[in-house]
Amino acid sequence: MPTLTLSAARLADGRRVDVRIVDGVIESVEPTGAGEPGIPSDSVVECGGRLLTPSLVNGHAHLDKTFMGGTWQPHRPGTTVRERVAAERDIRASLDAPIIDRARTLASALLAEGTTSIRTHVDIDAELELLGLEAVLALREEFAGSLDLQVVAFPQSGILHEPGVAGLLEAAVRDGADVVGGLDPAGFDGDATAHLDVVFSLAERYDRAVDIHLHDLGELGIAQILDIAARTRSAGLGGRATISHAYSLGSVGVDRVREVADALAAAGVSIMTNGPTGPMPDVRVLREHGVTVFSGSDNIRDAWWPYGSADMLDVARTVAYQSDFRTDDELAVALDLVTGSAARALGDPEHTIGVGHAATVMLLDCETPAEAVVASPDRLLVLTRGVPVAGRWRSTVEP
């Protein structure tokens, strides 16, 4: 079995340890120099006190939408979700690179920056049908072993707004989508009950997770959040349901947020935020009430948003900035949003550095989690289940 030792690595709590990896699994984590002598490794990386953390997780991406890998596309403005959807559908007809090539470019960029797990929402609509899904599923096979892709069947143009989309979502789930998506059940589709009936019926029948984009503000959004929480409890989907964005939680008073947070925590519904320019859920309050909060990139250089670096530490820093995080402990929370918390929301509660866990980790050219968020240091080494997949030291540690 191939073995690798990461010598004198610094953990988030400041300890210097030697991490021994056997066949992709962490066999031991011992204080540096305290391990049993005479046990050789096929490869040894001298970490020199640099920070070792779980690898990055992008809990909300849109690989099929990106313009990366094609020619530059000028941004077309739009003030509402419906206007943005229409602009995107117009633009995508003229793109010069196929979905899989553009998605591959973005996935490769994310991997290079230390992201080894992605939940990607893939558009399912009457025009595209399953074309985007087919491309992303092929990409998932292509990156197997280095990058784990979780695929959401996402009705970007609504479920009720276009005839046939509910059937397409079911076909997407049968063909390999892991998660059933939704979009503004009230604000976009105009009938929250009918929209959520489709989403949760598919999730229950096919044993899938749920992830719903929710941009609606104020009590309109809050009512849908509470409905989703109730449906999650009824369906036994606790720990497998997510509300992405949840802008309404940033547009009501803190006492109301606390009430809703208790309902979310009791139901096991997580909240994804990418640090938007608009209303943002209060990360502190939600976490205080036991809600799993995590982050994702959302759009990167596409019809919705011309920005994005493919570095999830940039996202962590943006959320920290928007949350007014300043202390080292607060900045460590921001790192958790794109590592452990994101992994838990995606169904992997063991994305951590511990004996018996998969060695899916990254070595950063810094010393503390706070520094990692603030400085976005070099990714020196990225491992997926013990296999080097990125980082400038990759070529020197191949088992």
N, C-alpha and C positions, 0 to 999 in steps of 0.2 A: 504494500500500500504506500502511495506517495506521502511523504511527510514534509512539513514546512514549519519552521520556527520563526516567529516574529520576536526578536530579542530587544529588551529594554524599550518596550512600547509604553506610552503613557495613556492611562485610561481617563475617563471623564472626571473621576474623583481624585486624580493626581497621582495615583499609584503607578510605579514602574513595574511592569510585569513581562515575563516571557510567555508567549502564547504558542502552544504546540498544536499543530493542525495535522490530523491524520485522515486521509481519504475524504477530505472536504469538511470534516467535523472538528470542532475544538475539543481536543483531548484533555488539555490542562491549561490553567492560568495560574502561574506561580510568580511570587515576587522575584524580580530579576536576580539571578544567581542562586536561587534557592531550589531549583529543580534538581531532579536526580541526575548526577553526572554520568557521562558515558553513554547517553542515549543519543545516537546521531540522528540528524535530519538530512533529507536529500538536499534541502536548501535552507539557508539561514538569512534573514533580513535583519541587519543591524539598524534598529529604528532610532536610536540616539535620543530617546525621550520625547519623540514626536507623538502627536495625538492619534490614537487608534479608536475609531468609532464604528458602529454599524454603518453600512453603506447607505446612500441616500435613496429615498422612496418618493416618487412623484405620484401623488395620490389623485391627480386630476389633470389629464393632458388631452390634447386633440391631435394625435399624430396625423390623422387623415386630412386635416385642414391646412397644415403649414404650407407656406410658399418656399421654405428652405429647399434647396436642391433644384430650384427653377429660377427663372429670371425675376428681378425685383418687380413687385406689384404695388403701385401707389395706393394709399389708403383711400377708400371711399367712405365719407362720413354717413352716419345714420344715428338718430337720437333714440330710437326704440328698438326693442328686440326684434319686432316684426320687420322694421326697416333694415336692420343688420342682416337678418335671414335672407331677405330679398336681394340685397347687395351681394352677399356671398354666393347665392345661386347663380347670379349673373356672371360673377367673376370666374367661378370654377369652370364654366364652359369654355373659357379661352386659355386655361393654363397649359403651359408647354411641357410639363413633366407629369408623368402618371402618379397616381396616389402612392403606390408602393415606393417609388424612388424618393419622393418628398418625405414620406414617413420614415424611410430608412435613414435619410440624412439627419433628421431630427433625433431619431432613436440613437444613432451613432454618437451624436453630439452630447446627448444626455449621459450615455454610458461613459464617454470620455471624461465627464465631470463627476463620476462616481455614483450615478443613479443606476441601480441594478434591478429595480422593480417599478413598473409603471401601470397605473390604471388609465387606459385611454378610451375616451368616448368616441364612438364611430357613428357618423350620420347615417340614419336610415330614413329615407323619404321616398315619395312616389316617383321622383325623377332618378335618383341614384339607385334605388332599391337596395340590393346587397353588394354593390360594387365595392364600396369602401370596406365593408366587412371582409370580403374575400381577400382584399389586399392586405389588411392588417393581420388576418389569420395566417396568411402566408409569411408575413414578416415575423410573426410569433415563432413559427417553426424555424425560420432562418436564424433567429437570435437565441434559440433554445440553448441553455447551458451558460449563457452569459447575462441575459436580460430576461426577466420574467414579465410578460405582458398579460394584464387582465383587461378584458375587452367588454365595454359597455355598449349595448344596442341603444343608441341615443336618437330619439325623435326630434331633431333640431327644428323641424317645421311643424311640430305638434303631432298629436295622435288623432284628434278629432277633426283638425283643420283640413286634413287631406284624406280622402277615401283610400282605404287599403293599407294604411300604415300599421294598424293593429296586427293585421295578418303578417306584414313584413317583419314586425318585431318578433312575432312568434317564430317565423322562419329563421330569423337571426339567432334566436336562442337555441333552436334545434341544431343549427349549423355550427355552434361553438361559442357564442357570446356567453360570458360568465355572469353578466349583470344586466338587469332590465333598467333602462333609464327613463326619465321623464323630464318635462319642461313646463314650468309655470302653468300648472293645471288650470288655475282660474284666470290668470292674467293673459295667457296666450290662447289657450284652448277654450276658455269661457265656461268650462264645466268641470270643476275640480273633482266632483264625485265620479263622473264617467271616466275621466282621464285616469284617476287613481285606481278605479276598478280594473282597468286594463292592466296597469303596471303590476298591481299586487296579485291579480289572478295569474298572470304569467309567472311571477316569482314563486308563487305557491305550487303551481302545477309542474314547473320544471326545476324546482329547488334552486332558485337563483337568488343572488343578492339584489338590492335595489339602490339606485343612486339617482336622485332627482335634482335637477337644476331648479333653483327657486330664487327669482329676482324680485318678485312682488314685495312691495313695501307695506309697512304699517300692519294694521290688524288683518288686512286681506292675506298677507303672507303668514302672519301668526296663526290664523285659523287653519291654513294648510299645513303648517308645521305640526300643530296639535293633531290634526287628522292623520297625518303620516305616522306620528308617534302611536296613536291608537291602533291604526291598522298594523303597524309593526308588531305590537304586543299581541294582537289577535291572531296574526299569522305565525307567531313564533319565530320572527326574523330578527330578534334582538342580537345586536353585534354584527348584523349583515345589512343594515339600512343606513344610508347616508343622505343628508341634505347638503347639496353643494351651494355655496355662496350665502344663502340665508340672509339676504340683505335686510329683511324685516327686523332681525334681531339687532341691527345697528340703527334702527329708525324708531324704536320705542324706548320707553324709560327703563332704568335698570331694575326696578321692582318687577316689571312685567317680564324682563329677560330672566330674572331668577325663577319666576313661576314656570316659564316655558322650559328653562334648563332642567328643572326637577322632572318634568314630564319626559324630556329627551333622555335623561339619564336612566329613568325607570324603564323606559322602553328599549334602551340600547341603540339609540339613533345617534350617529356621529355627525359632526359638522365640518365641512371643508371650507377653508378660506384661503385666498391667495393674496390677501392684502390689497383689495380693490381701491380704486380712487373714490368710489361711492361708499354708502353705508357698510360698515364692517362689524360682524359680531364681536362682542367683547370676549377675547380669548381667556382673560383672567377669570371672569365671572363664570363662564361655561365650565372651565376646568375645576374651579372651586366646587361646583355642583356635581362633579363626576361625569361630565360629558367628554367623550373622546373628541378632541379637536385636532385637525391635521391640515396639511397644506399640499397644494399642487401648483403646477405652473399655469394652468388654464391655457389660454391661447398663446402661441409663440409664432410671431411673424406670419399672420394670416389675415383674412378679411376682417376679423374682429379687432385685431390688435397688432400694430406694427413692431412692437417691442419683444424682448425676450432673449436671454443669453443661453438657455439650456442648462444653467447652473442653479440647482435647487438651493444652494446657499444664498444666492441672490434673493430667492423667494423668501427664505427664512429671515433674511435681513429686512426685506420690505415689510413683512408682517410685524417684525419686532419694532420697526420704525413707526408703523401705523398704530401699534399698541403702546407706544412710549416705553418700551423695554429699555432699561439702562444698566441694571445691575448684572453681575455675572450669572446669578441664578435665573434671572428673567431671560437673558440671552441663551442660556442652556435650554429653556423651554422652547425657544424658537428653533433650536437645532432638533429638539425632540419632535416638533411638528413635521419635519421632513425625514425623520428616521423612525424611531420606535412607535410614535403615535400613528403615523401614516401606515406603517406595517400592520398595526393592530386593526385599524379601520378596514384594511384590505384582507383581513383574515389570517394574518401571520403574527401571533402573539409572542413568538420567540425570536424576533429580530433584535437580538442583543448579544453581547459578548459574554458567553458563559459556557461552561463545560457541557458538552452534548448538543450544543446548538450549531447550526450551519455556520461555517466560516465565511460569511458574506459581509465583509468589512472593508474599511478604507483607512489608509494611513495619510494623515494630513501634515503639511509642513507648518505646524503650529503646536501650541502646548495645551490650550484649553478650549472647551466648547464655545465660550464667549468670543475668543479670538477667531475661531472658525467662522462664526456668523458675521462678525464685523469685517474680517479681512479677506474672506473667500480664498484661503491659501491653496497652494498647489496640491493636487491629488497625486501623491507619490506612488501609491499602490492601491489598486482596487481588486478585491477578490470576490468571486461568486462561487460559493461552496468550495472554497479553497483554491480555485483556479484563477490565476492572474488574468484580468480582462482589460485593465486600463492602468495608466500611471507611467511615469517616466522610468520607474525601476522595474517595469514589467519584464523586460528582456533579460534581466539579471537573476530572476527568481523562478524561471520556468522549472517546474519539477522534472 
